[in-house]
């Protein structure tokens, strides 16, 4: 009788050991590649932003409840701040909706400019939600973290992924991306934004990739790129790598013009 001996490639002890690290890394390269090919996705438009930003109706209800419960002034002030920031959730949702509707009208054999996010709550959820409301596909590149939920309910089921390695997740953010929209966010948003800018500046990304900084009041206050130029730590032309805007229509018009000019030629959306 033949013994049932476990094969090495199917041995969890080996796969999850330090020696199996290269296999785990390769799986986070080959797995997403297989999914993208299977779903005929050619390229993406990536949305970055805070996981803490909430929908307007949720914050309004929280404010109402806080007032009824007699919560502290500090609590109400924080909620009022959250209400101001909620406009970015609604804007990301609307922009993703418009971009998805636009991309669905393209005469292409493969799926173009699919909304891609980090798959979590906040701005990521808003973008996936907008794409879903436009009845289009959207991607969620989750990362396993101990303190943050992953997998918002609006990601297309067949395009929800979870990564262990940040650098492999970042690879798939950038590799298929033809544009990036950064909404107000924290350290994670800055990390992703500045790594992409570095890759563009150093020509490691040779394709044309427009970067939109959405929310002029936020970006004007937290990032002073002019100062970097004044101090000589970046070139003056590096300032042109980002386009700042405060409206969905302006962002949509800029992005679709850039994508049409650089990637579609005369293959513009149907009217």
C-alpha positions as CSV (number, residue, x, y, z in Angstrom):
1,X,0.0,0.0,0.0
2,X,1.4,3.4,-1.0
3,X,2.2,5.8,1.8
4,X,0.5,9.2,1.8
5,X,3.7,11.3,2.1
6,X,3.1,15.1,2.1
7,X,4.7,17.0,-0.7
8,X,7.1,19.8,0.2
9,X,5.2,22.4,-1.7
10,X,2.0,21.5,0.2
11,X,3.7,21.5,3.6
12,X,2.5,24.4,5.8
13,X,5.4,24.0,8.2
14,X,7.8,24.7,5.3
15,X,5.7,27.4,3.7
16,X,5.4,29.4,6.9
17,X,9.0,28.9,8.0
18,X,11.8,31.5,7.5
19,X,13.1,29.3,4.7
20,X,9.7,29.6,2.9
21,X,9.8,33.4,2.8
22,X,10.7,33.5,-0.9
23,X,7.8,31.2,-1.7
24,X,5.4,33.5,0.2
25,X,6.7,36.5,-1.6
26,X,6.4,34.8,-5.0
27,X,2.8,33.8,-4.2
28,X,2.0,37.5,-3.6
29,X,3.3,38.2,-7.0
30,X,1.8,35.3,-9.0
31,X,-1.6,35.2,-7.2
32,X,-2.6,38.8,-8.1
33,X,-1.2,38.5,-11.6
34,X,-3.4,35.4,-12.2
35,X,-6.5,37.3,-10.9
36,X,-5.8,40.3,-13.0
37,X,-5.3,38.2,-16.1
38,X,-8.4,36.1,-15.4
39,X,-10.5,39.3,-15.1
40,X,-9.0,40.9,-18.2
41,X,-7.8,44.0,-16.2
42,X,-5.2,46.0,-18.2
43,X,-4.7,48.9,-15.8
44,X,-6.0,50.8,-12.8
45,X,-6.7,54.2,-11.3
46,X,-5.6,54.1,-7.6
47,X,-7.3,56.0,-4.8
48,X,-5.3,56.6,-1.6
49,X,-6.6,58.4,1.6
50,X,-7.4,58.1,5.3
51,X,-9.1,55.0,6.6
52,X,-10.7,57.2,9.3
53,X,-12.8,59.3,7.0
54,X,-16.5,58.5,7.4
55,X,-19.6,59.0,5.4
56,X,-21.5,62.2,6.1
57,X,-24.7,60.6,7.3
58,X,-22.8,58.4,9.8
59,X,-21.1,61.5,11.3
60,X,-24.3,63.5,11.4
61,X,-26.0,60.7,13.3
62,X,-23.1,60.5,15.7
63,X,-23.4,64.2,16.4
64,X,-27.1,63.9,17.0
65,X,-26.5,61.0,19.5
66,X,-23.7,62.9,21.2
67,X,-25.9,65.9,21.8
68,X,-28.7,63.8,23.1
69,X,-26.3,62.1,25.5
70,X,-24.7,65.3,26.7
71,X,-21.2,64.3,25.6
72,X,-18.3,66.6,26.3
73,X,-17.4,69.7,24.2
74,X,-14.2,67.9,23.1
75,X,-16.2,65.0,21.8
76,X,-18.5,67.3,19.9
77,X,-15.6,69.3,18.5
78,X,-14.0,66.1,17.2
79,X,-17.2,65.0,15.6
80,X,-17.6,68.5,13.9
81,X,-14.1,68.0,12.5
82,X,-15.1,64.6,11.3
83,X,-18.2,66.1,9.6
84,X,-16.0,68.6,7.8
85,X,-13.7,65.8,6.6
86,X,-16.6,63.6,5.5
87,X,-16.9,65.7,2.4
88,X,-13.8,63.8,1.1
89,X,-15.6,60.5,1.6
90,X,-18.4,61.8,-0.5
91,X,-16.1,63.3,-3.1
92,X,-14.0,60.1,-3.4
93,X,-17.3,58.1,-3.9
94,X,-18.5,60.5,-6.6
95,X,-15.2,60.6,-8.4
96,X,-14.9,56.8,-8.4
97,X,-18.4,56.6,-9.7
98,X,-17.7,59.0,-12.6
99,X,-14.4,57.4,-13.5
100,X,-16.0,54.0,-13.5
101,X,-18.9,55.1,-15.7
102,X,-16.3,56.7,-18.1
103,X,-14.1,53.6,-18.3
104,X,-17.1,51.3,-19.0
105,X,-17.8,53.3,-22.1
106,X,-14.4,52.6,-23.6
107,X,-14.2,50.4,-26.6
108,X,-11.5,48.0,-25.4
109,X,-11.0,44.3,-25.3
110,X,-9.7,44.5,-21.8
111,X,-10.9,46.4,-18.8
112,X,-9.3,49.8,-18.5
113,X,-8.7,52.1,-15.6
114,X,-10.4,50.0,-12.9
115,X,-10.7,51.7,-9.5
116,X,-8.1,50.2,-7.1
117,X,-7.8,50.9,-3.3
118,X,-6.2,49.5,-0.2
119,X,-9.5,47.7,0.5
120,X,-10.1,49.2,4.0
121,X,-12.6,51.7,5.4
122,X,-12.6,55.4,4.9
123,X,-11.5,56.8,1.5
124,X,-10.8,53.3,0.3
125,X,-14.4,52.2,1.0
126,X,-15.7,55.4,-0.6
127,X,-13.9,54.7,-3.9
128,X,-14.9,51.0,-4.0
129,X,-18.4,52.1,-3.2
130,X,-18.6,54.6,-6.0
131,X,-17.4,52.0,-8.5
132,X,-19.9,49.5,-7.2
133,X,-22.7,52.1,-7.5
134,X,-21.7,52.6,-11.1
135,X,-22.0,48.8,-11.5
136,X,-18.3,48.4,-12.3
137,X,-15.5,46.4,-11.0
138,X,-13.1,47.6,-8.3
139,X,-10.0,46.2,-6.6
140,X,-9.2,45.9,-2.9
141,X,-5.5,45.3,-2.1
142,X,-5.9,44.6,1.6
143,X,-3.0,44.3,4.1
144,X,-3.2,42.1,7.2
145,X,-2.9,44.5,10.2
146,X,-3.7,43.9,13.9
147,X,-5.7,47.1,14.4
148,X,-7.6,47.8,11.2
149,X,-10.5,46.0,9.5
150,X,-9.9,44.9,6.0
151,X,-12.1,44.1,3.1
152,X,-14.8,46.7,2.9
153,X,-18.1,45.4,1.5
154,X,-17.9,47.2,-1.9
155,X,-14.9,45.5,-3.4
156,X,-15.7,43.2,-6.3
157,X,-15.6,39.8,-4.8
158,X,-13.3,38.3,-7.4
159,X,-10.8,41.2,-6.9
160,X,-10.4,41.2,-3.2
161,X,-6.9,40.3,-2.1
162,X,-5.0,40.2,1.2
163,X,-1.3,40.7,1.4
164,X,1.2,40.0,4.2
165,X,4.1,42.0,2.7
166,X,3.7,45.8,2.3
167,X,6.2,45.9,-0.5
168,X,4.3,43.4,-2.6
169,X,1.1,45.3,-2.0
170,X,2.8,48.5,-3.1
171,X,4.1,46.8,-6.2
172,X,0.6,45.9,-7.3
173,X,-0.7,49.4,-6.5
174,X,1.9,50.9,-8.9
175,X,2.5,48.3,-11.5
176,X,-0.9,48.5,-13.2
177,X,-1.7,52.1,-12.2
178,X,-2.1,54.8,-14.9
179,X,-3.1,57.5,-12.4
180,X,-3.2,58.1,-8.7
181,X,-5.6,60.2,-6.6
182,X,-4.4,61.0,-3.1
183,X,-7.1,62.3,-0.7
184,X,-6.3,63.6,2.8
185,X,-4.7,60.9,4.8
186,X,-2.1,60.0,7.4
187,X,1.3,58.2,7.5
188,X,0.1,55.4,5.2
189,X,-1.1,57.8,2.5
190,X,2.1,59.9,2.7
191,X,4.2,56.7,2.5
192,X,2.4,55.5,-0.7
193,X,2.4,59.0,-2.2
194,X,6.0,59.8,-1.7
195,X,7.3,56.4,-2.7
196,X,5.4,56.8,-6.0
197,X,6.8,60.3,-6.5
198,X,10.3,59.0,-5.8
199,X,9.8,56.3,-8.4
200,X,8.7,58.8,-11.0
201,X,11.4,61.3,-10.1
202,X,14.1,58.7,-10.5
203,X,12.6,57.3,-13.7
204,X,11.9,53.9,-12.2
205,X,8.4,54.6,-13.4
206,X,8.8,55.5,-17.0
207,X,5.1,55.6,-17.9
208,X,3.1,58.8,-17.7
209,X,1.3,58.8,-14.3
210,X,-0.8,61.9,-13.4
211,X,-1.0,62.3,-9.6
212,X,-4.0,64.3,-8.2
213,X,-3.8,65.8,-4.7
214,X,-7.5,66.1,-3.9
215,X,-8.4,68.7,-1.2
216,X,-6.3,71.8,-1.7
217,X,-6.9,73.2,1.8
218,X,-5.4,70.0,3.3
219,X,-2.5,69.5,1.0
220,X,-1.5,73.2,1.0
221,X,-1.2,73.1,4.8
222,X,0.5,69.7,5.3
223,X,2.9,69.6,2.3
224,X,5.0,72.6,1.2
225,X,6.7,71.3,-1.9
226,X,7.6,74.9,-2.9
227,X,9.8,74.9,0.2
228,X,11.6,71.8,-1.0
229,X,12.3,73.5,-4.3
230,X,13.4,76.7,-2.6
231,X,15.9,74.8,-0.4
232,X,17.1,73.0,-3.5
233,X,16.2,69.5,-2.4
234,X,14.0,68.9,-5.4
235,X,14.1,70.4,-8.9
236,X,11.6,73.1,-9.9
237,X,10.0,70.9,-12.5
238,X,9.3,68.3,-9.8
239,X,6.5,70.6,-8.6
240,X,4.6,69.7,-11.8
241,X,4.4,66.0,-10.8
242,X,1.2,66.7,-8.7
243,X,-2.0,68.4,-9.7
244,X,-3.9,70.0,-6.8
245,X,-7.7,70.4,-7.0
246,X,-10.7,70.7,-4.7
247,X,-13.6,69.6,-6.9
248,X,-14.7,66.3,-8.4
249,X,-15.4,67.8,-11.8
250,X,-12.0,69.3,-12.1
251,X,-10.3,66.1,-11.0
252,X,-12.4,64.0,-13.4
253,X,-11.7,66.3,-16.3
254,X,-8.0,66.4,-15.6
255,X,-7.7,62.6,-15.3
256,X,-9.8,61.7,-18.3
257,X,-7.9,64.2,-20.4
258,X,-4.6,62.8,-19.3
259,X,-5.6,59.2,-19.7
260,X,-7.1,59.8,-23.1
261,X,-4.1,61.7,-24.4
262,X,-1.5,59.3,-23.2
263,X,-3.2,55.9,-23.3
264,X,-6.2,56.0,-25.6
265,X,-5.2,58.0,-28.6
266,X,-8.3,58.4,-30.7
267,X,-10.1,55.7,-28.7
268,X,-12.1,58.1,-26.6
269,X,-15.3,57.1,-24.7
270,X,-18.6,56.8,-26.6
271,X,-20.9,59.7,-26.2
